[in-house]
Amino acid sequence: MTVDARAAARRPIHWAVGGALVVATALVPSAESAAAEQKSEVALRYACPFPSGAEEVDVVVSAVLPTSARTGEEIRPDQVSVEVGLPATALARFGDLEAETLAATARLTVRNAVGDTSADSSWQGLTAPPTALPKPGEDDGEGGGGLALTMTGEVPTIAFGSPGRATLTPAALAFTLSSRTADGEPTTPPGLDVACEPVPGQEAELAAVDIRGDQDPADPAPTPGESEPAPEPTPGLPAGGLPPSAREKIDALTDKRLDALEDDPGSCPFPIPPELVMTTAETYAAGYANAAKLNGAAALGPAFMKAVLNTRFINDQCASTVDITSEVNFDYQGKRQLPPTKATFLTYGFMPTTATMTLEQVGPPAVVQSHTVTNTPTYPEETTVTAQLVMRLSDVEVNGVPLDVGPDCRTERPFEQVLRGYGQSIPKAGYTVAGGGPLTGYAHIPPFEGCGVGEDLDPVFTSAVSSSGKKADNYTKMTQAPLCVATDPTSVNCPPKKPEPER
């Protein structure tokens, strides 16, 4: 089906409803007039572990921000830069690698606070271009022989839901250093990951913004009839829960709208899409994963997740659809994994076996893709979450006797876990990205490798746990809590809650 005309009548969309749309309302810039700006800068000392030993480095964070804003108004930090001064001792390893240039990518956690409420946002993807490393004996102008790297880039918007003095304070800093030879080839190893914390006792505030309430006399009064308020979601599930045909309903609604456009291409002038704006969010998920061969299930979570919302955002007013792509990483004690879980199964139907299972996330962040139909008052939403995982086994006991599987008993390759959710916003039912709910799917568990000390136990675990053939036969059900979005730190969903898992 091809739609030639994209015309777009700028029909109003109720941004305050719909699972994906609840998130989107915090992502689309408002039409507020520009406030006075301030160039803010703070110089800090960070403690960083380098291969040469712990070092304190100088870090300068700067950004342009408004001096004031209204509650709920999007604030976009502009001209953001993070300058890191690397001492000569930290650079010594790159000389040993015959590196000529050094580039960097940084992620800075910023604490946004107003009153007693705070939430963290992630200024990630800040980059510094390849910079020539100082030669042995060269001076950086201060007698140190070090190197300063300045990382810049776009960062998420923020908003504050309560009036008062809002502050932005840099917190944890992580950066990756990438080194290349004179030929432009990556060194071996190609880089270094460094995670730093601010040295205690510093005045770390980057900037303060005066947040005015909606009824502040300085704010212009809204024009009567200027906009219609979005309808409030009806609490509770409809009778019988979400219909099983939710996905088919979503597809049918989309097709119906596209068919109408083919019949009357001029019915929708070309829309002006909103500017792409990203923000961060946090939540928890908990559930159960079946082990098909073992005829049992292992509890998962509660798993803490950090999300970057709206990495791709398409509001097609002609098709009456909103498509949003986001990214998610698990976080357990600083590692990309779910919390380890201990479970007992009857291996081969008769032998009690207890093991600790750890699911590690590998590769790029998990991808969250949601598709919402906006030409119906229920706002049905379809979501797919895709992650790459590796399963590790440890602390294994068979019939109460410890079995030494070694430190690296794992699946021989990553496997893809795909979870799907279907829901609607009015009345609330099923799963929506913003509101959470149950996600289900199946996974194919690969064979195991690295199991056993002194004897090869790979065949044992492959036979007992791994999927048969190529079938995805291990059922998983995860329940996600509502999102705590960084742009709305005063939400009832902040800090994020831990959900009750569903079987």
N, C-alpha and C positions, 0 to 999 in steps of 0.2 A: 504494500500500500504506500503510495507516494502522495505527500501533501505539498503542492507547489507553492501555495500562497501562505505566507505567515504575516498576516496583517495585524493588528492587534488592538483590539479594543481595550482598553485598560480597565477591565472589570475588577472591582475590589475583591481582594482575597482576605478572608478572616485569618490573619497571621497568628492569632492567639490560640487557635485550636488545631488539632491534627498532631499526631506524634512527631513527625519530622518537622511540622510547621511550628510547633512550640519551640523547637531548637532554632528554627530559621528566624523567628521573630527577634532573637537576640543577635542575629548575624547580619541583618540588613541595616545599613547605615540610616540614621534618621535624617530628617530634612531640617534639623535645627540650624540656625544661623551660627556662623563661626564665632567662637568665643576668643578672648585674648589669649595668646599663647605664651608659654614660658619655656626657655631652654634650661633643662635641668641636668645636673651632672653630680656624680658622687664618686670619690676616690676611696677604694677599699683595699684591704689586705686579705688575701685568701690563702688558706693552708692547702697545699696540693702535694699528693704523693707522686714523685717521679722515680724512675728506676735508680737514679743516683741517690735518692733519699728524699725525705720530706723537705719541702721548700715553702716559703711564704712569697707570694708573687703580688705585684701591684696590678690592680684591676680598676679601670675607669669606665663607668656605665653612664651613658648620656642618652637623652631623648627630648623631643619637643612635645609638650602636653598643654592642654588648655588650662587656664587658671581656675575655671569654674565650669560646672555642667549641672543639668537637672537630673533628678532621680530617674533611672532607667535609660538615660541618654547614652548612646554609644560613644566611647572615648577611644580614639585611635592614636596610640603612641607613634610619633613620626621621627624620622632621622635617627633611628635607634642605632647605637654602636656600643660594642663591648671591646675595650682595648686591654689586652693581657700582655704584661711584660715578663718575658721568659728569661731567667738568669742563665749565665753561661754554663753553669753546672748542669742545668736541665737540658741544654743543647748538646752536651758532649756526646751523647749516644748517637746523634745524627751525623756527627763527624766520622765516627767509627763506621757508619753505614755508607760513607762516601756520598752523602746527600748534598745537593746544591741548593734546593729550594724547600720551603716549608709552607704548607697551606693549613687552614684550620676551619672547623665547623663547631659552633658552640650552641649549647642549650642552657639558658639562664632561667631559673625559677624566680618569679617575682610575687611577693606577698601583697595582695590588694586588701586593704582594710578600711573600714569605717566604723567608728565606735568599737564595740566588742566583737564585731563580725569580721571574718577574714576568709579569703580563699586564694589559692595559688593559681597563677597562670604560667604557662610555659612559653618562653620566648625562644623558640627553637628554629633551626635552619639558618642561624646567623653565620655568615661565611667570611673568611679572609682569603684573598687571592694568593697564589704562590709568591713567596717573598724570598729573596736571596739570603741564605744563611751567612753569618759573618765568618770570614776566614780566620784560622788560628792566628791570634795576635792582633786581630782587628779590634777596634774600640767602638762601643756604641754611642760615644759622645759623653758618657758619664763614667768611663773607666771600668765598665763592667763586662763588655764583650757579649751582652745579651741581645735579645731581639724582641721588638714590640709588634704584635699582630692585632690589627683592628678588624673586628667582625661586625658586619652590618646585615640588614635584611628587614623584611616585613614581619610584624608580630601581631598576635590577636588583639581585637578590640576588647574593652572592658566596660562595665556599667555598674553603677552602685544603686541599690534599691532603697537606701535610707539617706536622709540628709545629714550633713555634718562635714567634718574635715576628713577627706579620704587620702590615704597615703599609699605609695608604691615603694616597696622595699626589696632590693635584690637579696636573694637567698642563695641556694646551692647553685654552683656553676660546674658544668661538665663540658669538656671540649675534646675533639679528636684532632690530632696533629697528623698530617699526611706529608710524607717526605718523598722527593724524587731526585734522581741522579742528574748529572749534566746532560744526559741524553733524553731526559724527560720520562724515564722509566721509573715505576715505583721501586723503592728500596725493599730489601728483605730483612726484617719485616717492613711492611709498607707504612705503618703508622703507629700511633700511641694514643690510647684512651686515658684521660685524666679526669677524675672527679674531685672537686674542691669544695670546701666549706668556708664561709666567712670567719675570720679570726674574731673571737668574742671581744666584747667591750667597745665596739665601734659604733659611731653614729651612721647607720646604714641607709637612712631614708633617701630615696632618689628624688621624690617630688610629692607635693601635696596639692590636692584639687578640692575646691569648695563645692560641695554638692548641695544644691538648693532643692527644696521640696516642690511638689507640683503646685501648691497653693502659695508659693513665695510671691510677695507683691511685685518682685522684679520680673516675674514671668508673665507674658501676655495671656490674657484669658482666651480660652478656645472659642471659636465661632460656633454658635448653635447650628446643629445639623451638619457640621463639617465632616464628621465620620460617624459610622455606626459602631457601637461597642460589639466586640466579638461575643458570641453566645458562650455561656459558661458550660463546661462539660457536665453531663449528668453522671453522678456517681453510681457505682455498682455495675454489675453485669446484666445484660439483657437476659430474658428468660431463655434457658437452655444454653447460655454462653455464646461464644462466637460461632457462627455457622461454619461447618466444615468447607463450604464452597466459597470461603472468603477470597481465595486467590482467583478463582474463576470470576467472581464478581468484579474484582479489580480489573482484570483483563477485559471483561465485557464493557465496563464503563469507559475504559480508555479507547477501545475499538469503536464504541458508539460515537464518541466525540470526534474521533478522526474520520469516521464515515461521514458525519455531518459536515466536516470541513471540506471533504471531497465534493459533496453535493453543492456546497455554497462557500467557495474559497474566500469570498469577500466578507464573510461573517466575522473574521478575526484579523484586524490589522496586525502588523508585525510588532511584537512586544519589545520594549526596552528592558533587557534583563538587569536584575540588580547586580551591584558590584560584588565580586567574590570576596567574602570576609570569613576568616577562620577564627575559631576560639577553642578553648580547651574545656574538658569536663571530666568528672570522676564518678565512678559507681562501683558497686559490687555485684557479683553473680555467684550463685550457688546451685548445685544440682547433683545429678547422679549419672554415672557412665556405666552401661552394662558391659560385662565381659561375656560375650555370647557363648563361648566354649565352656565357661566356668559356671554358667547358669546363675550368675550373681551380679551385684552392682556395687560400685565403689563411690563413696561420697566425694564430691568435688567442691572446693571452696570452703567458706566464702572467699572468692578471688577478687582482689582489688584491681581495677582497670583504669588506665589513663587514656583518654580519648582526645583526638584532635578532630573537631567537628567541621564539616563543610569544606573538605579539601576540594570537592567539586560540587557545584550547586547549579541546577537547571530548573528554573521556574517557567514552564511552558504554559503560558496563559491560553494559548490557542488549543492545546490538547487537554487543558485543565489537569495538568499533572505537575508534580514537584519531584525531582530526582536528586537525592543527596548522597554523596559518598563521603565517608569519614574513616578514620584510622584508629585502631585500639591496640594498646600494649598491656599485657598483664604485668603486675609489679608485686613481687614478694621479696621483702628484705633487699630491695635494690636489684633483684634479678628478674628477668623476663620469664616468669613461670607462675603456675598455680601453686598454692600451698601443698606440700607433700601430704598424701592421705594414706592411711593404713587400712587394709581390708583383709578379710579372711574368706577363702573360697574352698570348696571341695574339689581339688584337682582330680580330674578323671572320674569325678563322681563319688569318690570315697576318701581321698587323702586330704585332711585339713592343711591348707597352706596359707600362711600369713606373709604379707609383703607390703613394703612402703612403695607407693607409686608416685612419681613426680612427672608432671607434664610440663616440658620446657617449650617455650615459644621460640621459633627460629625464623630466620629470613626477615622479610619486611614486616611492618605492622599488619595486624589483621584488618581486613577490609570490610566495612559495613556499608551496604548499599540498600537504600530505602526508596520505595516508589509509592507516592501518595496521590490519590485522585481527589480533586478539589471541587468537582461539580456535583457533589452529593453532600447532604448535611451530616452524614456519618463520618466522612473523611477516612475511608478505608486505606490501610497502609500495609505494604508487603516489604519485608526486610530479609536480607541474606547476609550472614556473617561468615567469613572464610578465614581460617587461621592455619598456619603450618606448625605442627607440634612434633616433638620427640618424646617418647615414653621411656623413663628410666625406672629400674627396679632395684631395691636395696633392702637390707634388714629382712631377708627371707628366712622363714622357718617352715619346715615340713614336719607335720605331726609333732610339733613342739621342739624339734631339733634344728639349731641354726644351720643354714646352708650358705657357705661362703660363695657369693656370686661375684665378688670383686667390686671395684669402685666404678666400673664403666659398663654395667649391664644395661643395654638400651636397644631400641629398635634400630635396625641397620640403616634406616633412612627416615627422613621426616614423613609424616602423613598429613593429609588434608582433612581438617575437621570443618564441615559445613553445617551451620545451624540456620534454621529458617523460622520466621515468626510472621504471623498475620494478625491484624487487629484493626480496631477502629477507635475513634476518639469520642464520638457522641452517639450513644453512651459508651463509656470506656469498656473495652473488651479486648481480650487477647493481648498481643504484644505491639507496642509502639516504641520507637527509639527513645523518645523523651520520657515516656511513662513507664518503660520496662515491661516485664511480664515474661511468659515462658517462651523459650526457643528450643527447637528439637531438631535432631538430625542423626545421621549415621556416619561411621568412620571405618576405614579399612586399616587394620593394625598390621604393619609389615613384620617380617621375621626379626628375630633378635640376634644381636652380636655382642661380643665382649663379656659374656656371662661365664663365670666360673674361674676358680683359682686352682690350678693343678689338674683340672678336668674341664672338658668342653661341655657346658650346660646350655649352649645356644639351642640345640635341637629340642631340649626339654621344654624351654619356655616358648619356643616357636610352636611346638605341638600343642601346648596347653593354652596359649593366649592368642597367638596371631590369627588373623582372619583366614578362612579357607579360600583358596583360589584368589580371585580378584574382587570378591563380594565385600561391599561395605556393610558389615553385619553387626557392628557394635553401636547400639542405640544410646544417645546422650540427650538429656533434658536439663537445660540450665534456666534458672529464673533470674532475670536482671532487675535490680532495683532502679527507681527513677534516677535520671541524671542530675548531678550537682554541677551546674554550668558556671564557669568562672565569671561570666558576665552578669550573673545574678547571685552573688554570694549570700544574699539575705533570704533566698528561697527556703521553703520548708524542707526541701530535699538536700540542703547543705547543713552540716557535712553529710556525705553520702551514707545511706543506711545499708545494713546487711539484710538481704531478703531471706525468707524462709524457703528452702528448696522444696520442689514438688516432685513427686514420683510419677 
